[in-house]
C-alpha cells in the first residue's frame, strides 16, 4: 500500500495500431482472484467517472486457490490444464463482449493476485493465457495488492478513517487509511500481508485437526490463534497508526474497520441476512456502505449457526458458507489482537477492480462527492441556487461553547444532491411520487451508485419522500420506518424539516427555474428562544421574504400561506421523533413582504 509506480497498460507485445481503438473511456478488467474470477466493463467518461459506472459485471466460479491442492492428499499441485482451458475460454468470451461494447483492446487488463502469484506453475499458466488471448497477466505484488485494494475501499466512500482490511481467498492485508474527498493517505509502511485468506485459513484449520484427537486439535488451533494474534499486534505497531486516530479509538470505543474482499463481504451478507429475517426489515440490500455494530460483527457463534442451518442466504454461496468458520476465527483473533478494539465495521464493494479504476482518476475527479455526481445530470440548471435556498433554511452553528448546531452527519453533499433531484418525481401522480422517491436510493435510479453510505441513502430518500408531502400507502409505512431506523432521531427530524422546505420551494418555483435577477423568495434562519407555554424552550426561526407586488400573478403570498403549515407541523411537539418527549424543536415562521430582495 505504499503506492509504487502506476501500473502501465499492457498490450501483450502487439502493436497498438493493429488493435481495436474503441471508446477511450471504457475499461475491461479481469480480477483474477483466489476464490473466483471477476469480469467487468466500466466507464470512466465524465461527468460520472467518480462513481465508476459498470456496464457489465459477472463472475467465473473457479477457485484458483482450491485448484492448487489435490482433493485426496491435500498436496500442492500445479493449476491443471483443464482449469487453464476453462479460464482461457472465459477470457475469449470476455474479449467478444468487450468488442461488442467498443472497449479498446489496449484497455483490457487481467489483474492477478495471491493465487496466481504463488502458483507452482505460475509462469507457465500466465504464458498459456497470453499466448491464447494476446492479453498479458499483470501480477500485483503483496504491497501493491494491498494498496490497490485500499484505493478500492476509498472509492466506495466519501470519507474513510480507520483500519482497512482486505480478506481474499489466499491472503489478508491490513493497513490504516484516511480518505477525505478522495485524498488518500495510508501507512508509510504500506500494508502487512498474511497468508490468512478465507480459503487458505479454512484449509489450515482443517489440516491442524486432521489425524489428531479433539484435544490435540484444540491445542494446535490454540497455537495458531496465539501466532495470529501476535502477528496482528506486530503489524499494528509496524503500520505506525497516527496518534490522533489511535487516541480517537481509545476514547470512542475502538477503531472503525473498513472491510473488503470476498471473505469479509460474505460475513457482511450474513449480517445483512440476519437483519432482514425474523421480523426484522433492514431496508437496503447493498453491501457497499453497510455498517454493523461491534456487537453484531463480533457475534461469531450466531453467524456460524446461521451459516450451518439457513436454507438459503442472500449472496452467500456454498463455498462462502464453508469458509464462515475460518472467517469467524479471524474475527475472534482481530477482536483480541487489535489495541482499543473494534468500534464498528463498514463493508465495502471496492476491491482490485475498483482500486485499479480509481487509481486512474486525477485528484480533481476523486475530490467529487459520489452522491452529487450521481444526481448532477438530474438537476435543473438552477439546482445550485435552489440548494442555497435550502441551506439558508438551516441556522448557522452557534458561536457559544456547547451551542446549537446542525448535525455534521448530514453533509452539504446530501443537501446538494437533494436539490439536484428535487423535481425528478414531479411528473408522477400524487399517489406514487412519495413511494418512488422513498425507494429511489435503494432500489431506484440511484441504487447502483458506487460510493454512497447507507445513512446517506436513507437521508436523501426520506427528504425526498417528505418533499412530496410524505403521503404513503399503508404497505410502504414499514419501509419508511426501516429507513428511519438507520438514522438518529435528530437526523430523522431534520429530514422532515428539509423535505418540507423542498416542498415549499417546489411551490414557489414549480419549474425549478431560478432567475437570479428576479428572485421570488429569500430564505434566512436563526436559532431562537422563548417557545413553549413557559417561554423557556429553544427552537428555530425561519424567515421567508418575498417582494411585495400588487396583483401578483404568481400569488406568492398565497402559496406561502398554503404551504408553511407543512413546515410548522414538523415543529409541533406531537410530531417530534419519538413523540412529545422525543427529539425535535419548535419552528417560528416569519413571512416578510419587502420592496426589494437583496
Phi and psi in degrees as a GROMACS rama.xvg file:
@    title "Ramachandran Plot"
@    xaxis  label "Phi"
@    yaxis  label "Psi"
@TYPE xy
-73.1482  -13.4303  UNK-2
107.913  -79.0225  UNK-3
72.4917  -174.933  UNK-4
-69.5297  153.33  UNK-5
-62.653  142.114  UNK-6
-75.1139  118.542  UNK-7
-74.7403  156.629  UNK-8
-69.5123  143.299  UNK-9
-108.052  156.409  UNK-10
-131.693  17.8859  UNK-11
62.4853  24.4131  UNK-12
83.5993  -1.31314  UNK-13
-88.7486  159.055  UNK-14
-75.597  133.173  UNK-15
-60.5134  -36.6435  UNK-16
-68.3586  -13.9879  UNK-17
-88.2384  -4.61402  UNK-18
-92.2954  163.232  UNK-19
-69.4887  118.503  UNK-20
-73.4178  -41.5005  UNK-21
62.3022  -167.962  UNK-22
-78.2091  123.166  UNK-23
-68.0271  -15.4355  UNK-24
-94.565  -11.176  UNK-25
-87.4025  142.59  UNK-26
-130.222  126.238  UNK-27
-100.82  117.801  UNK-28
-119.789  129.67  UNK-29
-110.953  113.09  UNK-30
-95.5142  100.343  UNK-31
-89.2606  82.7792  UNK-32
-87.9143  -174.936  UNK-33
-82.4869  -32.6456  UNK-34
-101.417  -9.7908  UNK-35
-179.362  166.164  UNK-36
-117.658  123.338  UNK-37
-109.274  132.371  UNK-38
-114.26  136.866  UNK-39
-155.105  152.074  UNK-40
-123.528  126.406  UNK-41
-127.978  160.268  UNK-42
-114.92  132.649  UNK-43
-107.095  22.8075  UNK-44
-72.1518  137.699  UNK-45
-70.6997  154.72  UNK-46
-95.2146  9.43832  UNK-47
-102.617  13.6845  UNK-48
-60.284  -30.2202  UNK-49
-60.7791  -30.4964  UNK-50
-96.7853  9.35628  UNK-51
47.7496  58.6851  UNK-52
-57.931  137.616  UNK-53
-104.963  130.455  UNK-54
-92.8271  -39.5129  UNK-55
-143.421  140.09  UNK-56
-153.544  127.204  UNK-57
-155.846  171.934  UNK-58
-132.707  140.713  UNK-59
-99.9447  121.349  UNK-60
-83.7083  68.8075  UNK-61
-123.993  122.902  UNK-62
-92.7461  105.704  UNK-63
-65.8668  -25.2281  UNK-64
-68.7203  -53.2845  UNK-65
-62.9315  -31.7494  UNK-66
-65.4411  -12.4915  UNK-67
-101.078  14.6326  UNK-68
-132.259  134.93  UNK-69
-68.9573  130.723  UNK-70
-61.8492  -32.7372  UNK-71
-89.591  -47.9619  UNK-72
-93.4869  -22.08  UNK-73
77.8266  4.17531  UNK-74
-74.2822  150.977  UNK-75
-70.4551  132.477  UNK-76
-134.442  161.288  UNK-77
-67.9429  158.863  UNK-78
-64.3311  126.81  UNK-79
-73.657  159.089  UNK-80
-60.8148  -35.5471  UNK-81
-62.9488  -44.591  UNK-82
-64.4565  -43.6235  UNK-83
-60.1874  -42.6747  UNK-84
-62.9385  -39.8583  UNK-85
-63.9972  -39.7574  UNK-86
-68.4978  -42.7242  UNK-87
-61.6247  -42.3542  UNK-88
-61.2011  -41.3536  UNK-89
-66.204  -36.8986  UNK-90
-67.7171  -38.8894  UNK-91
-64.5043  -40.4037  UNK-92
-62.6542  -41.1354  UNK-93
-63.1059  -36.6495  UNK-94
-62.9869  -38.1908  UNK-95
-64.1729  -42.8228  UNK-96
-62.1558  -42.5214  UNK-97
-61.867  -39.1065  UNK-98
-64.8107  -42.4254  UNK-99
-58.2172  -36.8622  UNK-100
-90.1013  -0.879958  UNK-101
71.496  36.5647  UNK-102
-81.2304  130.587  UNK-103
-62.8937  137.986  UNK-104
-52.9037  -36.8586  UNK-105
-65.9831  -20.6759  UNK-106
-106.494  21.4589  UNK-107
-102.295  125.455  UNK-108
-132.181  143.071  UNK-109
-111.346  118.92  UNK-110
-110.809  118.953  UNK-111
-111.294  149.565  UNK-112
-125.124  -144.805  UNK-113
-50.0527  -49.5986  UNK-114
-64.3463  -38.273  UNK-115
-74.4064  -39.4534  UNK-116
-60.6552  -36.8093  UNK-117
-103.374  3.70053  UNK-118
-61.9248  144.293  UNK-119
-57.8937  -40.2223  UNK-120
-112.065  41.5005  UNK-121
-56.1398  -46.8375  UNK-122
-62.6813  -47.7168  UNK-123
-64.1971  -41.2875  UNK-124
-60.3975  -47.172  UNK-125
-67.9422  -36.4771  UNK-126
-64.7264  -39.4815  UNK-127
-64.5069  -40.1722  UNK-128
-64.6033  -45.9559  UNK-129
-65.8756  -40.1124  UNK-130
-63.903  -40.1966  UNK-131
-79.2936  -33.6586  UNK-132
-110.792  -18.0985  UNK-133
77.5499  8.52469  UNK-134
-110.266  128.66  UNK-135
-80.8071  139.054  UNK-136
-85.8797  115.35  UNK-137
-87.0862  124.481  UNK-138
-95.9265  124.444  UNK-139
-90.6987  128.154  UNK-140
-70.7286  172.701  UNK-141
-57.7693  -50.4565  UNK-142
-68.0126  -39.4904  UNK-143
-62.0019  -40.8911  UNK-144
-61.3093  -42.032  UNK-145
-65.4093  -41.0491  UNK-146
-66.8244  -45.1648  UNK-147
-62.6307  -40.3681  UNK-148
-61.7043  -38.5121  UNK-149
-65.7549  -39.0498  UNK-150
-63.0258  -35.5924  UNK-151
-61.6101  -40.1419  UNK-152
-64.5924  -45.3823  UNK-153
-59.141  -34.4838  UNK-154
-65.567  -22.2133  UNK-155
-91.6374  1.97206  UNK-156
-145.457  155.266  UNK-157
-74.5244  -36.1622  UNK-158
-139.714  134.636  UNK-159
-133.037  135.144  UNK-160
-154.24  105.27  UNK-161
161.594  -159.842  UNK-162
-88.02  132.48  UNK-163
-112.941  131.079  UNK-164
-132.256  141.167  UNK-165
-120.269  120.544  UNK-166
-114.278  99.8344  UNK-167
-91.092  -159.561  UNK-168
-81.7381  -39.1085  UNK-169
-100.532  -26.4991  UNK-170
-144.788  166.324  UNK-171
-130.976  138.895  UNK-172
-119.81  147.327  UNK-173
-136.728  140.83  UNK-174
-158.748  -175.915  UNK-175
-115.843  157.521  UNK-176
-151.474  144.379  UNK-177
-123.798  126.622  UNK-178
-137.611  113.351  UNK-179
-125.286  119.642  UNK-180
52.7475  40.456  UNK-181
81.8262  -1.34119  UNK-182
-89.6917  109.19  UNK-183
-100.713  128.433  UNK-184
-125.244  127.18  UNK-185
-126.973  175.329  UNK-186
-58.8862  136.932  UNK-187
-62.5395  -19.0648  UNK-188
-78.8953  -11.1282  UNK-189
84.9936  -125.977  UNK-190
-128.421  161.31  UNK-191
-108.322  127.335  UNK-192
-107.652  139.012  UNK-193
-127.931  151.508  UNK-194
-80.8682  47.7042  UNK-195
-112.928  33.6221  UNK-196
-61.4871  162.401  UNK-197
-59.6372  -43.7941  UNK-198
-71.5212  -42.863  UNK-199
-63.8594  -41.7011  UNK-200
-71.3335  -34.894  UNK-201
-58.6599  -46.9584  UNK-202
-66.6159  -40.8937  UNK-203
-60.7692  -45.4363  UNK-204
-65.7969  -37.4105  UNK-205
-65.0006  -45.057  UNK-206
-63.31  -35.1782  UNK-207
-65.9615  -25.1243  UNK-208
-99.8455  -12.2267  UNK-209
-64.7867  127.705  UNK-210
73.8789  11.2117  UNK-211
-117.842  157.644  UNK-212
-70.7798  166.813  UNK-213
-59.3714  -41.2692  UNK-214
-65.5817  -43.1628  UNK-215
-64.5301  -39.8762  UNK-216
-62.3841  -42.7088  UNK-217
-60.5735  -39.6164  UNK-218
-64.2093  -43.7863  UNK-219
-64.8993  -41.4606  UNK-220
-67.7261  -38.9567  UNK-221
-62.51  -37.2413  UNK-222
-65.6008  -40.5535  UNK-223
-63.25  -41.552  UNK-224
-58.8273  -46.0851  UNK-225
-61.3512  -41.7843  UNK-226
-62.6492  -44.1781  UNK-227
-67.6782  -41.7102  UNK-228
-60.2199  -43.3155  UNK-229
-64.3782  -40.5545  UNK-230
-63.8527  -40.9189  UNK-231
-69.3463  -36.4613  UNK-232
-64.6314  -42.0804  UNK-233
-63.5439  -39.5123  UNK-234
-63.3832  -42.4525  UNK-235
-56.987  -45.28  UNK-236
-66.9766  -38.7819  UNK-237
-70.4632  -27.3345  UNK-238
-78.0771  -8.87116  UNK-239
55.3802  62.6038  UNK-240
-59.7905  130.378  UNK-241
-55.3273  142.369  UNK-242
-60.034  -41.4507  UNK-243
-66.8169  -34.6321  UNK-244
-67.6958  -42.7448  UNK-245
-65.7045  -38.4956  UNK-246
-66.3098  -40.608  UNK-247
-62.5456  -40.6736  UNK-248
-62.1726  -37.7855  UNK-249
-67.5372  -39.019  UNK-250
-91.6866  -18.6583  UNK-251
-110.459  13.0553  UNK-252
90.9385  18.3141  UNK-253
125.962  177.218  UNK-254
-86.5395  139.769  UNK-255
-68.9597  134.852  UNK-256
-103.784  136.897  UNK-257
-116.248  114.742  UNK-258
-116.708  127.919  UNK-259
-130.818  178.788  UNK-260
90.8633  152.537  UNK-261
-60.4231  -34.2903  UNK-262
-62.2435  -46.4735  UNK-263
-75.4415  -33.4644  UNK-264
-62.99  -37.7335  UNK-265
-59.4075  -41.1458  UNK-266
-63.4656  -41.9457  UNK-267
-63.2442  -41.1843  UNK-268
-67.183  -31.6919  UNK-269
-63.1033  -44.8616  UNK-270
-64.1072  -40.1152  UNK-271
-63.4464  -41.7927  UNK-272
-58.8179  -45.0719  UNK-273
-63.3083  -27.201  UNK-274
-87.2412  1.47372  UNK-275
-124.633  12.1246  UNK-276
-125.424  168.922  UNK-277
55.8223  46.0652  UNK-278
85.7433  -3.23397  UNK-279
-95.326  143.801  UNK-280
-136.067  63.3936  UNK-281
-60.2609  132.307  UNK-282
-86.6277  -13.8324  UNK-283
-120.496  122.573  UNK-284
-105.114  40.8855  UNK-285
-112.945  125.749  UNK-286
-72.2677  -37.4545  UNK-287
-67.3649  126.171  UNK-288
92.3799  -4.4795  UNK-289
-73.2875  135.855  UNK-290
-122.337  134.303  UNK-291
-120.571  141.025  UNK-292
-69.3524  162.653  UNK-293
-55.0063  -43.7891  UNK-294
-63.9277  -44.0012  UNK-295
-70.6791  -41.9601  UNK-296
-60.9648  -37.723  UNK-297
-91.7745  2.7512  UNK-298
-81.8439  68.6362  UNK-299
-68.8426  -34.1126  UNK-300
-66.6357  -40.3095  UNK-301
-63.4294  -44.588  UNK-302
-68.2546  -36.0751  UNK-303
-63.9879  -40.0076  UNK-304
-64.7457  -43.0895  UNK-305
-62.4937  -44.2166  UNK-306
-61.6487  -32.9045  UNK-307
-76.1367  -39.7163  UNK-308
-105.169  -26.7047  UNK-309
-66.4192  139.369  UNK-310
-69.2334  -44.4787  UNK-311
-145.332  134.438  UNK-312
-121.937  124.924  UNK-313
-53.6077  122.707  UNK-314
65.8512  17.9674  UNK-315
-118.631  112.689  UNK-316
-77.9428  168.986  UNK-317
-61.6506  -36.4574  UNK-318
-63.353  -43.2035  UNK-319
-64.9013  -39.3627  UNK-320
-57.5081  -43.8114  UNK-321
-63.8205  -23.7645  UNK-322
-91.7915  -5.05525  UNK-323
-58.1689  -44.6106  UNK-324
-58.0145  -37.0673  UNK-325
-68.3285  -41.8974  UNK-326
-64.6167  -39.5103  UNK-327
-60.7596  -40.582  UNK-328
-60.3864  -44.7436  UNK-329
-64.8351  -41.0098  UNK-330
-61.7024  -42.3898  UNK-331
-60.6046  -41.6113  UNK-332
-62.3896  -46.3969  UNK-333
-59.3479  -42.9864  UNK-334
-57.2935  -40.5611  UNK-335
-80.5754  -34.1942  UNK-336
-87.5161  -30.5707  UNK-337
-78.1409  116.232  UNK-338
-56.0768  139.424  UNK-339
73.1867  -7.43593  UNK-340
79.049  -166.119  UNK-341
-114.922  127.34  UNK-342
-84.5475  -47.9527  UNK-343
-164.259  164.658  UNK-344
-121.352  128.718  UNK-345
-109.343  126.382  UNK-346
-97.8531  140.696  UNK-347
-124.549  138.674  UNK-348
-78.8883  -25.9561  UNK-349
-61.8189  134.127  UNK-350
-147.516  -143.098  UNK-351
-60.9109  -47.4722  UNK-352
-57.1594  -52.6852  UNK-353
-64.8955  -37.1724  UNK-354
-65.3842  -41.8555  UNK-355
-61.747  -43.0494  UNK-356
-69.9325  -44.5141  UNK-357
-62.4846  -32.3296  UNK-358
-65.2885  -28.1263  UNK-359
-73.7562  -23.7678  UNK-360
-74.1332  136.085  UNK-361
-67.5195  159.867  UNK-362
-58.4319  -34.2714  UNK-363
-61.3994  -31.3326  UNK-364
-82.2716  -39.1889  UNK-365
-60.0235  -29.9726  UNK-366
-63.9881  -24.3919  UNK-367
-66.0838  146.004  UNK-368
-85.0499  130.572  UNK-369
-56.2789  -40.4352  UNK-370
-67.7487  -39.0089  UNK-371
-66.8497  -41.359  UNK-372
-61.0672  -43.3496  UNK-373
-65.6846  -27.525  UNK-374
-104.037  -7.54851  UNK-375
-57.6275  -43.7963  UNK-376
-68.3878  -16.6021  UNK-377
-87.7863  -13.7854  UNK-378
-76.6112  149.707  UNK-379
-74.4698  164.709  UNK-380
-59.6718  -27.4941  UNK-381
-93.1714  15.971  UNK-382
-57.3025  -39.4147  UNK-383
-65.2765  -42.1501  UNK-384
-65.4103  -39.1187  UNK-385
-65.5929  -37.8187  UNK-386
-62.1842  -39.1124  UNK-387
-63.2483  -39.8981  UNK-388
-59.6912  -43.1476  UNK-389
-65.0301  -45.5014  UNK-390
-62.423  -36.0488  UNK-391
-67.8266  -15.8812  UNK-392
-80.831  -3.02335  UNK-393
-104.904  119.538  UNK-394
-61.6878  145.742  UNK-395
-66.1087  152.628  UNK-396
-59.9356  137.697  UNK-397
-65.5273  139.692  UNK-398
-80.9192  -12.3938  UNK-399
-72.302  146.721  UNK-400
-63.7316  127.131  UNK-401
75.6053  13.6282  UNK-402
-74.2177  176.761  UNK-403
-78.1338  150.52  UNK-404
-159.091  158.658  UNK-405
-73.6475  141.634  UNK-406
-62.9374  129.721  UNK-407
-62.7874  -23.9555  UNK-408
-67.2834  -18.4362  UNK-409
-98.3149  95.3593  UNK-410
-77.5785  163.56  UNK-411
-61.4979  -26.879  UNK-412
-66.226  -38.8081  UNK-413
-64.539  -40.5493  UNK-414
-68.4071  -40.8737  UNK-415
-61.8911  -42.3671  UNK-416
-62.8512  -39.8472  UNK-417
-58.6721  -44.5648  UNK-418
-64.0451  -37.2757  UNK-419
-62.1633  -39.0804  UNK-420
-105.802  18.9999  UNK-421
-60.994  -25.7543  UNK-422
-115.939  5.54796  UNK-423
-57.9867  -42.0796  UNK-424
-97.0596  6.53513  UNK-425
-60.6636  -34.1362  UNK-426
-68.7199  -13.2298  UNK-427
-78.3191  156.667  UNK-428
-69.1302  159.964  UNK-429
-61.3714  -29.0935  UNK-430
-72.7804  -16.7615  UNK-431
-121.553  -19.2223  UNK-432
-58.8683  -46.8958  UNK-433
-62.8935  -41.119  UNK-434
-66.7778  -45.9085  UNK-435
-61.3947  -40.4033  UNK-436
-63.8593  -40.6534  UNK-437
-63.0217  -33.1016  UNK-438
-94.4227  -8.27356  UNK-439
-64.6201  -27.0942  UNK-440
-88.5401  -14.9864  UNK-441
-115.057  -24.2504  UNK-442
-143.903  7.16893  UNK-443
-110.105  -147.075  UNK-444
-69.9141  -15.9701  UNK-445
-101.224  1.47793  UNK-446
-61.43  -36.0406  UNK-447
-85.0006  1.42096  UNK-448
-64.6913  123.796  UNK-449
-86.1259  132.811  UNK-450
106.803  14.5758  UNK-451
-116.145  130.373  UNK-452
-72.7918  159.511  UNK-453
-64.4878  -34.4963  UNK-454
-62.9742  -43.6051  UNK-455
-67.1334  -36.173  UNK-456
-62.2088  -41.9525  UNK-457
-67.5623  -43.2221  UNK-458
-58.1426  -49.83  UNK-459
-66.1492  -42.7341  UNK-460
-60.7258  -43.56  UNK-461
-69.9106  -36.7514  UNK-462
-61.3499  -45.3578  UNK-463
-65.7205  -40.2554  UNK-464
-62.0597  -39.5795  UNK-465
-69.4659  -33.3416  UNK-466
-60.7614  -27.9996  UNK-467
-98.5717  34.5765  UNK-468
73.7169  4.79361  UNK-469
62.5375  26.3825  UNK-470
-96.4752  120.341  UNK-471
-125.59  148.129  UNK-472
-68.5048  155.659  UNK-473
-53.2545  -37.4596  UNK-474
-66.9328  -18.2568  UNK-475
-93.4784  -6.88335  UNK-476
-62.0113  -39.4882  UNK-477
-66.0529  -36.7614  UNK-478
-64.871  -40.1911  UNK-479
-61.7426  -43.8371  UNK-480
-62.3222  -38.3241  UNK-481
-68.4047  -35.4582  UNK-482
-64.6839  -42.3118  UNK-483
-62.8075  -29.0892  UNK-484
-65.6175  -18.2211  UNK-485
-75.0279  -23.1743  UNK-486
-106.005  169.257  UNK-487
-84.2753  159.275  UNK-488
-55.3388  -38.027  UNK-489
-62.2339  -46.263  UNK-490
-62.4739  -40.2454  UNK-491
-61.7747  -44.3708  UNK-492
-59.0038  -43.2329  UNK-493
-68.589  -30.4118  UNK-494
-65.0661  -36.4903  UNK-495
-67.1123  -43.9861  UNK-496
-63.9955  -51.235  UNK-497
-66.6912  -35.9091  UNK-498
-61.7522  -40.7661  UNK-499
-70.2731  -30.3166  UNK-500
-65.1081  -42.4477  UNK-501
-60.1115  -39.9138  UNK-502
-62.0265  -44.6495  UNK-503
-61.1159  -45.0051  UNK-504
-61.3244  -38.7222  UNK-505
-65.3243  -24.9581  UNK-506
-81.2674  -32.3632  UNK-507
-77.0872  -35.9706  UNK-508
-123.71  75.5452  UNK-509
-59.423  -29.9422  UNK-510
-94.7564  -2.73767  UNK-511
73.8174  17.9189  UNK-512
-104.962  118.756  UNK-513
-109.63  118.251  UNK-514
-96.2308  109.785  UNK-515
-64.6708  -26.0729  UNK-516
-77.7364  -25.5476  UNK-517
-133.193  65.5302  UNK-518
-65.653  147.149  UNK-519
-93.0845  -21.4122  UNK-520
-151.449  150.256  UNK-521
-123.239  134.261  UNK-522
-115.795  131.17  UNK-523
-136.63  162.698  UNK-524
-154.678  159.406  UNK-525
-158.288  156.343  UNK-526
-72.7059  145.824  UNK-527
-141.104  160.964  UNK-528
-124.365  177.309  UNK-529
87.6583  22.7043  UNK-530
-92.4307  165.59  UNK-531
87.1883  169.134  UNK-532
-61.4986  -33.2099  UNK-533
-96.5377  6.24817  UNK-534
55.6318  32.5643  UNK-535
-118.368  10.8678  UNK-536
-100.717  152.865  UNK-537
-98.1399  154.771  UNK-538
-163.471  -153.656  UNK-539
-131.319  137.041  UNK-540
-111.883  124.143  UNK-541
-105.913  124.498  UNK-542
-113.754  116.393  UNK-543
-113.059  116.218  UNK-544
-109.582  130.674  UNK-545
-128.36  156.84  UNK-546
-79.1818  132.94  UNK-547
-76.5506  116.081  UNK-548
-130.631  130.33  UNK-549
-74.952  135.732  UNK-550
53.1333  49.8741  UNK-551
-65.5149  115.745  UNK-552
-65.3586  -28.8133  UNK-553
-79.7351  -14.3068  UNK-554
51.3021  50.3926  UNK-555
-62.5083  -41.7385  UNK-556
-61.4113  -42.8485  UNK-557
-65.0925  -39.839  UNK-558
-62.766  -40.4788  UNK-559
-65.694  -47.9929  UNK-560
-58.2857  -34.2112  UNK-561
-71.9843  -30.2026  UNK-562
-117.337  -11.0021  UNK-563
-66.3786  -20.9019  UNK-564
-61.6823  -30.8639  UNK-565
-63.9787  -38.1778  UNK-566
-72.2829  -42.1472  UNK-567
-58.5917  -38.0548  UNK-568
-61.2598  -34.471  UNK-569
-60.2596  -31.1953  UNK-570
-87.4429  -5.59641  UNK-571
-70.5621  138.523  UNK-572
-52.6963  -40.3295  UNK-573
-67.3039  -17.9274  UNK-574
-101.405  5.96951  UNK-575
-66.7456  156.795  UNK-576
-76.0524  108.352  UNK-577
102.928  6.82382  UNK-578
89.8477  -167.197  UNK-579
-58.2917  -28.8714  UNK-580
-97.849  8.95068  UNK-581
-88.4395  -154.653  UNK-582
-97.8103  133.411  UNK-583
171.508  -178.842  UNK-584
-153.621  154.186  UNK-585
-73.5466  152.676  UNK-586
-125.567  125.493  UNK-587
-105.594  122.232  UNK-588
-110.29  123.076  UNK-589
-112.591  126.407  UNK-590
-109.502  122.621  UNK-591
-114.371  134.131  UNK-592
-104.438  119.187  UNK-593
-122.531  161.102  UNK-594
-78.4664  -23.5474  UNK-595
-149.055  135.528  UNK-596
-95.2304  115.122  UNK-597
